[in-house]
């Protein structure tokens, strides 16, 4: 029985660490994006997304050992919304090449 409880605890902590990493990634990405890119992409302001991802990262840090409570789940959803909706919209407006690719007249090379 102790082996099962130990395995469950390890899986829970691993999922909590993955969630915290996801939330930290969203926060760092929001920090590195220009403020005018959010408005140009038709999204909320940089301050709004910094607040959302910052609170999400804080919740992820506090509840890293218990990632299945309502606050952790809301923080995961907030970070996921940023990374799947906002980040792709502002990525093209950042002013730097994506992944080091060069754009030629017919596409990347």
MIDOSE-1310 file (N, C-alpha, C; in nm, 2 decimals, decimal comma, always signed):
residues 109
xxxx	+0,08/-0,12/+0,00/+0,00/+0,00/+0,00/+0,09/+0,13/+0,00; +0,20/+0,12/+0,07/+0,28/+0,24/+0,08/+0,35/+0,26/-0,06; +0,37/+0,16/-0,13/+0,43/+0,17/-0,27/+0,34/+0,25/-0,36; +0,21/+0,22/-0,35/+0,11/+0,29/-0,44/+0,10/+0,43/-0,40
xxxx	+0,09/+0,46/-0,27/+0,09/+0,60/-0,22/+0,21/+0,68/-0,26; +0,33/+0,61/-0,26/+0,45/+0,68/-0,30/+0,45/+0,71/-0,45; +0,40/+0,61/-0,53/+0,39/+0,64/-0,67/+0,29/+0,75/-0,70; +0,18/+0,75/-0,63/+0,08/+0,86/-0,66/+0,14/+0,99/-0,62
xxxx	+0,21/+1,00/-0,51/+0,27/+1,12/-0,47/+0,38/+1,17/-0,57; +0,46/+1,08/-0,62/+0,56/+1,11/-0,72/+0,49/+1,16/-0,85; +0,39/+1,10/-0,89/+0,32/+1,14/-1,02/+0,26/+1,28/-1,00; +0,20/+1,30/-0,88/+0,14/+1,43/-0,85/+0,24/+1,54/-0,85
xxxx	+0,36/+1,51/-0,79/+0,46/+1,61/-0,79/+0,52/+1,64/-0,93; +0,53/+1,54/-1,01/+0,58/+1,55/-1,14/+0,48/+1,64/-1,23; +0,35/+1,61/-1,21/+0,25/+1,69/-1,28/+0,25/+1,84/-1,23; +0,27/+1,86/-1,10/+0,28/+1,99/-1,05/+0,40/+2,07/-1,10
xxxx	+0,51/+2,00/-1,12/+0,63/+2,06/-1,17/+0,61/+2,10/-1,32; +0,55/+2,01/-1,39/+0,52/+2,04/-1,53/+0,43/+2,16/-1,55; +0,33/+2,16/-1,46/+0,23/+2,27/-1,47/+0,30/+2,40/-1,43; +0,39/+2,40/-1,33/+0,46/+2,52/-1,29/+0,56/+2,57/-1,40
xxxx	+0,62/+2,47/-1,47/+0,71/+2,51/-1,58/+0,63/+2,57/-1,70; +0,51/+2,52/-1,72/+0,42/+2,58/-1,83/+0,38/+2,72/-1,79; +0,35/+2,74/-1,67/+0,31/+2,87/-1,62/+0,43/+2,97/-1,62; +0,54/+2,92/-1,59/+0,66/+3,01/-1,59/+0,70/+3,04/-1,74
xxxx	+0,68/+2,95/-1,83/+0,71/+2,97/-1,97/+0,61/+3,08/-2,02; +0,49/+3,08/-1,98/+0,39/+3,18/-2,03/+0,43/+3,32/-1,97; +0,47/+3,32/-1,85/+0,51/+3,45/-1,79/+0,64/+3,51/-1,86; +0,74/+3,43/-1,88/+0,86/+3,47/-1,94/+0,83/+3,52/-2,08
xxxx	+0,75/+3,45/-2,16/+0,71/+3,49/-2,29/+0,64/+3,62/-2,29; +0,55/+3,64/-2,20/+0,48/+3,77/-2,19/+0,57/+3,88/-2,16; +0,67/+3,85/-2,07/+0,77/+3,96/-2,04/+0,85/+4,00/-2,16; +0,89/+3,90/-2,25/+0,97/+3,93/-2,36/+0,91/+3,99/-2,48
xxxx	+0,77/+3,99/-2,48/+0,70/+4,04/-2,59/+0,68/+4,19/-2,58; +0,69/+4,26/-2,69/+0,67/+4,41/-2,69/+0,53/+4,45/-2,66; +0,50/+4,56/-2,59/+0,37/+4,59/-2,55/+0,28/+4,62/-2,67; +0,33/+4,68/-2,77/+0,25/+4,72/-2,89/+0,21/+4,60/-2,97
xxxx	+0,28/+4,48/-2,95/+0,24/+4,36/-3,03/+0,11/+4,31/-2,98; +0,08/+4,32/-2,86/-0,05/+4,27/-2,80/-0,17/+4,35/-2,87; -0,16/+4,48/-2,87/-0,26/+4,56/-2,92/-0,27/+4,54/-3,07; -0,16/+4,53/-3,14/-0,16/+4,51/-3,29/-0,22/+4,38/-3,33
xxxx	-0,21/+4,28/-3,24/-0,27/+4,15/-3,27/-0,41/+4,14/-3,23; -0,47/+4,24/-3,17/-0,61/+4,24/-3,13/-0,63/+4,17/-3,00; -0,53/+4,16/-2,91/-0,54/+4,10/-2,78/-0,54/+4,20/-2,67; -0,56/+4,16/-2,55/-0,56/+4,25/-2,44/-0,41/+4,31/-2,42
xxxx	-0,40/+4,40/-2,33/-0,27/+4,47/-2,32/-0,16/+4,38/-2,25; -0,04/+4,42/-2,26/+0,07/+4,35/-2,20/+0,05/+4,34/-2,05; +0,01/+4,45/-1,99/-0,01/+4,45/-1,84/-0,11/+4,35/-1,80; -0,22/+4,33/-1,88/-0,32/+4,23/-1,85/-0,26/+4,09/-1,85
xxxx	-0,19/+4,06/-1,96/-0,13/+3,93/-1,97/-0,02/+3,90/-1,87; +0,05/+4,01/-1,83/+0,15/+3,99/-1,73/+0,09/+3,96/-1,59; -0,02/+4,02/-1,57/-0,09/+4,00/-1,44/-0,15/+3,85/-1,44; -0,21/+3,81/-1,55/-0,27/+3,68/-1,56/-0,16/+3,57/-1,54
xxxx	-0,06/+3,58/-1,63/+0,05/+3,48/-1,62/+0,13/+3,49/-1,49; +0,15/+3,61/-1,44/+0,22/+3,62/-1,31/+0,15/+3,55/-1,20; +0,01/+3,58/-1,19/-0,07/+3,51/-1,08/-0,07/+3,36/-1,11; -0,08/+3,32/-1,23/-0,08/+3,18/-1,26/+0,06/+3,11/-1,22
xxxx	+0,17/+3,18/-1,25/+0,30/+3,12/-1,21/+0,31/+3,12/-1,06; +0,26/+3,22/-0,99/+0,27/+3,22/-0,84/+0,18/+3,10/-0,79; +0,06/+3,08/-0,84/-0,02/+2,97/-0,79/+0,05/+2,84/-0,83; +0,11/+2,83/-0,94/+0,18/+2,71/-0,98/+0,29/+2,68/-0,88
xxxx	+0,36/+2,78/-0,84/+0,47/+2,76/-0,74/+0,42/+2,72/-0,60; +0,31/+2,79/-0,56/+0,26/+2,76/-0,43/+0,20/+2,62/-0,42; +0,13/+2,58/-0,52/+0,06/+2,45/-0,52/+0,13/+2,35/-0,60; +0,26/+2,35/-0,61/+0,34/+2,25/-0,69/+0,32/+2,11/-0,64
xxxx	+0,29/+2,09/-0,51/+0,27/+1,96/-0,46/+0,13/+1,91/-0,46; +0,04/+2,00/-0,50/-0,10/+1,97/-0,51/-0,16/+2,03/-0,63; -0,13/+1,98/-0,75/-0,18/+2,04/-0,88/-0,32/+2,01/-0,91; -0,40/+1,95/-0,83/-0,53/+1,91/-0,87/-0,64/+1,99/-0,79
xxxx	-0,61/+2,10/-0,73/-0,71/+2,19/-0,67/-0,76/+2,29/-0,77; -0,87/+2,36/-0,74/-0,93/+2,45/-0,83/-0,84/+2,56/-0,88; -0,76/+2,61/-0,78/-0,67/+2,73/-0,82/-0,57/+2,68/-0,92; -0,51/+2,57/-0,89/-0,41/+2,52/-0,99/-0,47/+2,49/-1,13
xxxx	-0,58/+2,44/-1,13/-0,65/+2,41/-1,26/-0,68/+2,54/-1,33; -0,72/+2,64/-1,26/-0,75/+2,77/-1,33/-0,62/+2,83/-1,38; -0,51/+2,82/-1,30/-0,38/+2,87/-1,34/-0,33/+2,80/-1,46; -0,35/+2,67/-1,47/-0,31/+2,59/-1,59/-0,39/+2,64/-1,71
xxxx	-0,52/+2,66/-1,69/-0,60/+2,71/-1,81/-0,56/+2,85/-1,85; -0,53/+2,93/-1,76/-0,48/+3,07/-1,79/-0,35/+3,07/-1,87; -0,26/+2,99/-1,83/-0,13/+2,98/-1,90/-0,15/+2,91/-2,04; -0,24/+2,81/-2,04/-0,26/+2,75/-2,17/-0,33/+2,84/-2,27
xxxx	-0,42/+2,92/-2,22/-0,49/+3,02/-2,31/-0,39/+3,12/-2,37; -0,30/+3,16/-2,28/-0,19/+3,26/-2,33/-0,11/+3,19/-2,44; -0,06/+3,06/-2,41/+0,03/+3,00/-2,50/-0,03/+2,95/-2,63; -0,16/+2,92/-2,63/-0,22/+2,87/-2,75/-0,30/+2,97/-2,83
xxxx	-0,33/+3,08/-2,77/-0,41/+3,19/-2,84/-0,33/+3,32/-2,85; -0,28/+3,37/-2,75/-0,21/+3,50/-2,75/-0,07/+3,49/-2,81; +0,01/+3,39/-2,77/+0,14/+3,38/-2,81/+0,15/+3,37/-2,97; +0,07/+3,28/-3,03/+0,08/+3,27/-3,18/+0,04/+3,40/-3,25
xxxx	-0,05/+3,47/-3,19/-0,10/+3,60/-3,25/+0,01/+3,71/-3,25; +0,08/+3,72/-3,14/+0,18/+3,82/-3,12/+0,32/+3,78/-3,17; +0,34/+3,65/-3,19/+0,47/+3,60/-3,23/+0,52/+3,66/-3,36; +0,43/+3,68/-3,46/+0,48/+3,74/-3,58/+0,51/+3,88/-3,57
xxxx	+0,46/+3,95/-3,47/+0,48/+4,09/-3,45/+0,59/+4,13/-3,35; +0,67/+4,03/-3,31/+0,78/+4,05/-3,21/+0,90/+4,13/-3,27; +0,92/+4,12/-3,40/+1,03/+4,19/-3,46/+1,16/+4,12/-3,46; +1,15/+3,99/-3,44/+1,27/+3,90/-3,45/+1,23/+3,78/-3,53
xxxx	+1,33/+3,71/-3,59/+1,30/+3,59/-3,66/+1,27/+3,48/-3,57; +1,18/+3,39/-3,62/+1,14/+3,28/-3,54/+1,23/+3,16/-3,56; +1,29/+3,11/-3,46/+1,38/+3,00/-3,46/+1,50/+3,02/-3,56; +1,54/+3,14/-3,58/+1,66/+3,16/-3,66/+1,64/+3,14/-3,81
xxxx	+1,52/+3,13/-3,86/+1,50/+3,11/-4,00/+1,50/+3,24/-4,08; +1,55/+3,24/-4,20/+1,56/+3,35/-4,28/+1,44/+3,35/-4,38; +1,38/+3,46/-4,41/+1,27/+3,47/-4,51/+1,33/+3,52/-4,64; +1,30/+3,44/-4,74/+1,34/+3,48/-4,88/+1,21/+3,52/-4,95
xxxx	+1,22/+3,55/-5,08/+1,10/+3,59/-5,15/+1,00/+3,48/-5,17; +1,03/+3,35/-5,15/+0,94/+3,24/-5,16/+0,91/+3,17/-5,04; +0,96/+3,22/-4,92/+0,94/+3,16/-4,79/+1,07/+3,14/-4,72; +1,06/+3,06/-4,61/+1,18/+3,04/-4,53/+1,29/+2,96/-4,60
x	+1,41/+2,99/-4,57/+1,52/+2,91/-4,62/+1,63/+2,88/-4,51
